[in-house]
Amino acid sequence: MPAGRRGNDPNAPRGSRTRPKNEIRHGEPDDVVTRSNTPREPPSPRWWQRLLQRIPSTAAGAWLFSRTLHHVDPVLLRLSDGRISIPEILAGLPTIRLTTVGAKTGKERTVPVLGLPDDGTWVVFATNWGGDRHPAWYHNLQANPEVEVTYGDRTETFVARDADEQERHAYWDRAKRLYVGFEAYRRRTDRRIPIVVLEPSDGTVPPGE
C-alpha cells in the first residue's frame, strides 16, 4: 500500500497506523495494545430491512444494483467517514471498504462489500450478485493477499485466505441468516462461491472487551 496510508510516518512499516483513540494501555507507556475496530458480531437487521433485502435478491434487483451500487456507495462512505452505506441503512448489512492491489495493474482498488465480523476478523463472500464469474477483488487478493479494510473511520491491514470446509459451512449458515440474498445468489450460479477470511496482518486476533 502507498506510504501515505501508513500513518504520519511515510517510512513506517506496512500495516502500521497512527495510534487511534480506542487504544488500551497496560503498564508502561510503550506497552500498548490496540483494540480492533472490528465488531464481534454483526447487527441484526430490523423487520423492514429484511423486507427490503428481497429487492437486490431478485434477478432484476441484482442486475440493477450490480451496475449502480459500486458507483454510489463509495461516495457516500467517503463523505460520511464510513457512517452511511446504502446496504447498511436500507438492508441492515455491515459494509466495509475493501482495498486490494490489482492483480494485473498493481494499482489499489477499493470496493464496498458486505463484511461478516467474527471476533477480530472479517469474512467476505465473492457472490458477485450470483454472476458466473468471480468478482475482480477476489482475483486481486488471490494475487496479493494483504488488503486493507476500512470500517467506520478506521483502516486496518489484514491478510486474506480462503475459508476451509468447516469454516465455509459455518460462515455460510451465519451469512444466509443475515441476508436472504445469499441463497438466491447461490442458486443462480454454477460456480463455487469463494468465502474469504481476513485475518489481522500480525497473525493474531485483537483482544476483545
C-alpha positions as CSV (number, residue, x, y, z in Angstrom):
1,M,0.0,0.0,0.0
2,P,1.2,3.5,-0.6
3,A,3.3,5.0,2.2
4,G,0.8,7.8,2.6
5,R,-1.7,5.3,4.0
6,R,0.6,4.2,6.9
7,G,0.0,7.0,9.4
8,N,2.1,10.1,9.8
9,D,5.5,8.5,9.2
10,P,6.0,7.6,5.5
11,N,8.8,5.3,6.5
12,A,6.7,3.3,8.9
13,P,6.3,-0.5,8.2
14,R,3.4,-1.6,6.1
15,G,0.3,-2.2,8.2
16,S,1.2,0.4,10.9
17,R,-1.1,3.3,11.7
18,T,-1.2,6.5,13.7
19,R,-2.4,5.5,17.2
20,P,-6.3,5.5,17.2
21,K,-8.4,6.9,20.0
22,N,-9.7,3.4,21.0
23,E,-6.3,2.2,22.1
24,I,-5.8,0.4,25.5
25,R,-2.7,1.0,27.6
26,H,-1.3,-1.6,30.0
27,G,1.6,-0.7,32.3
28,E,4.3,1.5,30.9
29,P,3.6,3.9,28.1
30,D,5.4,1.8,25.5
31,D,3.3,-1.3,26.4
32,V,0.4,-0.7,24.1
33,V,-2.4,-3.0,22.9
34,T,-4.6,-1.7,20.1
35,R,-8.2,-2.8,20.2
36,S,-9.5,-3.7,16.8
37,N,-12.4,-1.7,15.2
38,T,-13.9,-5.0,14.1
39,P,-17.2,-5.7,15.9
40,R,-17.5,-9.1,17.4
41,E,-20.9,-9.8,15.9
42,P,-22.9,-8.2,13.0
43,P,-26.0,-6.2,13.9
44,S,-29.4,-7.8,13.4
45,P,-31.4,-6.3,10.6
46,R,-34.8,-4.9,11.5
47,W,-38.0,-6.4,10.1
48,W,-38.4,-3.7,7.4
49,Q,-34.8,-4.1,6.4
50,R,-35.3,-7.8,5.9
51,L,-38.2,-7.0,3.6
52,L,-36.0,-4.6,1.6
53,Q,-33.3,-7.3,1.3
54,R,-35.6,-9.1,-1.1
55,I,-35.2,-6.4,-3.8
56,P,-31.4,-7.0,-4.5
57,S,-32.0,-10.7,-4.1
58,T,-34.1,-10.9,-7.3
59,A,-32.5,-11.2,-10.7
60,A,-33.7,-7.7,-11.7
61,G,-32.6,-6.2,-8.4
62,A,-29.2,-7.8,-8.6
63,W,-28.8,-6.6,-12.2
64,L,-29.6,-3.0,-11.2
65,F,-27.5,-2.9,-8.0
66,S,-24.5,-4.6,-9.6
67,R,-24.4,-1.7,-12.1
68,T,-25.0,1.2,-9.8
69,L,-24.1,0.5,-6.2
70,H,-20.3,0.4,-6.7
71,H,-20.6,4.0,-8.1
72,V,-22.8,5.4,-5.4
73,D,-21.8,3.6,-2.2
74,P,-18.1,4.6,-2.2
75,V,-19.0,8.2,-2.4
76,L,-21.5,8.0,0.5
77,L,-18.9,6.1,2.6
78,R,-16.2,8.6,1.9
79,L,-18.3,11.7,2.5
80,S,-19.7,10.3,5.8
81,D,-16.5,8.9,7.1
82,G,-17.8,5.4,6.7
83,R,-21.1,6.0,8.6
84,I,-23.5,5.9,5.6
85,S,-23.9,2.9,3.3
86,I,-26.9,2.0,1.2
87,P,-26.8,-1.7,2.2
88,E,-26.3,-0.9,5.8
89,I,-29.1,1.7,6.1
90,L,-31.7,0.0,3.9
91,A,-30.9,-3.7,4.5
92,G,-29.1,-3.7,7.8
93,L,-26.0,-5.2,6.3
94,P,-22.5,-4.4,7.7
95,T,-20.5,-2.8,4.9
96,I,-16.7,-2.5,4.7
97,R,-14.4,-0.8,2.2
98,L,-12.0,-3.5,0.9
99,T,-8.8,-2.2,-0.7
100,T,-6.9,-4.7,-2.8
101,V,-3.9,-4.4,-5.2
102,G,-4.8,-5.1,-8.8
103,A,-3.5,-8.5,-10.0
104,K,-2.6,-7.0,-13.4
105,T,-2.3,-3.3,-12.8
106,G,-0.6,-3.2,-9.4
107,K,-2.9,-0.3,-8.5
108,E,-5.1,-0.1,-5.4
109,R,-8.8,-0.8,-5.9
110,T,-11.4,-0.1,-3.2
111,V,-14.8,-1.6,-3.3
112,P,-17.7,-1.7,-0.7
113,V,-18.5,-5.3,0.2
114,L,-20.7,-7.0,2.8
115,G,-18.4,-8.0,5.7
116,L,-19.3,-10.5,8.4
117,P,-17.4,-9.7,11.6
118,D,-16.1,-12.7,13.6
119,D,-14.3,-11.7,16.8
120,G,-11.5,-9.6,15.3
121,T,-11.6,-11.0,11.8
122,W,-13.7,-10.1,8.8
123,V,-15.3,-12.7,6.4
124,V,-16.3,-11.7,2.8
125,F,-18.2,-13.5,0.2
126,A,-17.4,-13.4,-3.5
127,T,-21.0,-13.8,-4.7
128,N,-20.8,-11.2,-7.4
129,W,-24.6,-10.9,-7.2
130,G,-24.9,-14.5,-8.4
131,G,-22.9,-13.9,-11.6
132,D,-21.0,-16.6,-13.4
133,R,-17.6,-15.1,-12.7
134,H,-15.7,-14.2,-9.5
135,P,-15.6,-10.5,-8.7
136,A,-12.4,-8.7,-9.6
137,W,-11.5,-8.1,-6.0
138,Y,-11.3,-11.8,-5.4
139,H,-8.7,-12.3,-8.2
140,N,-6.8,-9.4,-6.7
141,L,-6.5,-10.8,-3.2
142,Q,-5.5,-14.2,-4.6
143,A,-2.5,-12.5,-6.3
144,N,-1.9,-10.1,-3.4
145,P,-3.4,-11.3,-0.1
146,E,-2.5,-8.3,2.0
147,V,-5.5,-6.0,2.0
148,E,-6.8,-3.0,3.8
149,V,-10.3,-2.9,5.4
150,T,-12.0,0.4,6.4
151,Y,-14.9,0.2,8.7
152,G,-16.2,3.5,10.1
153,D,-13.4,5.9,10.2
154,R,-10.6,3.4,10.8
155,T,-8.4,1.4,8.4
156,E,-6.6,-1.7,9.3
157,T,-4.4,-4.2,7.4
158,F,-5.5,-7.8,7.0
159,V,-4.2,-10.9,5.2
160,A,-6.8,-12.9,3.1
161,R,-7.1,-16.6,2.9
162,D,-9.8,-18.9,1.6
163,A,-12.0,-20.5,4.3
164,D,-11.6,-24.2,4.9
165,E,-14.5,-26.6,4.5
166,Q,-15.6,-26.4,8.1
167,E,-15.4,-22.6,8.1
168,R,-17.3,-22.4,4.8
169,H,-20.3,-24.3,6.3
170,A,-20.3,-22.2,9.5
171,Y,-19.9,-18.8,7.8
172,W,-22.4,-19.5,5.0
173,D,-25.0,-20.6,7.6
174,R,-24.5,-17.3,9.5
175,A,-24.4,-15.2,6.4
176,K,-27.7,-16.5,4.9
177,R,-29.4,-15.8,8.2
178,L,-28.2,-12.2,8.0
179,Y,-29.1,-11.7,4.3
180,V,-31.7,-13.6,2.3
181,G,-29.9,-12.8,-1.0
182,F,-27.0,-15.2,-0.4
183,E,-29.1,-18.3,-1.1
184,A,-30.6,-16.6,-4.1
185,Y,-27.2,-15.9,-5.5
186,R,-26.0,-19.4,-4.9
187,R,-29.0,-20.8,-6.8
188,R,-28.3,-18.6,-9.8
189,T,-24.7,-19.6,-10.4
190,D,-22.9,-22.9,-11.1
191,R,-19.7,-21.7,-9.6
192,R,-18.5,-22.4,-6.0
193,I,-18.8,-19.0,-4.3
194,P,-15.5,-18.2,-2.5
195,I,-15.6,-17.4,1.1
196,V,-12.6,-15.4,2.3
197,V,-11.3,-14.9,5.9
198,L,-9.5,-11.6,6.5
199,E,-7.1,-12.0,9.5
200,P,-5.1,-9.3,11.2
201,S,-1.8,-8.8,9.4
202,D,0.2,-9.7,12.6
203,G,-1.4,-13.1,12.7
204,T,-3.2,-12.5,16.0
205,V,-6.8,-11.7,16.8
206,P,-7.0,-8.4,18.7
207,P,-8.3,-8.7,22.3
208,G,-12.0,-8.2,23.0
209,E,-13.6,-6.2,25.7
